[in-house]
Amino acid sequence: MWEYFDPDDNRAFEKPVPVTIGDVKERAIVLAQLTSGEKALYAQLKTNYKDDFVQYQQYLKEEVKFRTELRKTVSPVKRGFLKDRFTTREWLEAFKTTTKSDNVYMIGVVKAKHRVFMGSKYQE
C-alpha cells in the first residue's frame, strides 16, 4: 500500500492513455495500413498500456482500501478533515499538519508526567 501513498514521495499515478494505431503512424486508421515493424511496435505499445492500466487499477483498489481504513481508525473529531473531494495525498498532508502537537502542549504533558513521577517517587 505504501508503494502508492508514500507521504514523502510526490509521485502520482495517472490514468494511462490508450494506444491507437494513429500513435504509431499518422493518418493510419486500421491495422492493415501499418508495416510489419509498425505492427510490432503497436503490439508492444498495446502490451505496455495494458500493464500500465492493470497497475493503475491496482492503485485505485489500494486507494479505496486505504481511505476506508483511515475513516475507520480516525477519531470522529478528525473525520472532518476527510473530505471526499481531497486526494489521498491531501488527506495525509492534512493529518500531518493537524495532528502535530505544538511546543506548549508538549511542555505541559512533560511537566504533568514529571509531577506524577516525582510525587509517586517520594510517597511512602
Buried (B, 14 or more C-beta within 10 A) or exposed (E): EEEBBEEEEEEEBEEBEEBEBEBBBEEBEEEEBBEEEBBEBBEEBBEEBEEBBEEBEEBEEBBEEBBEEBEEEBEEEBEEBBEEEBEBBEBBBBBEEEEEEEEEEEEEEEEEEEEEEEEEEEEE
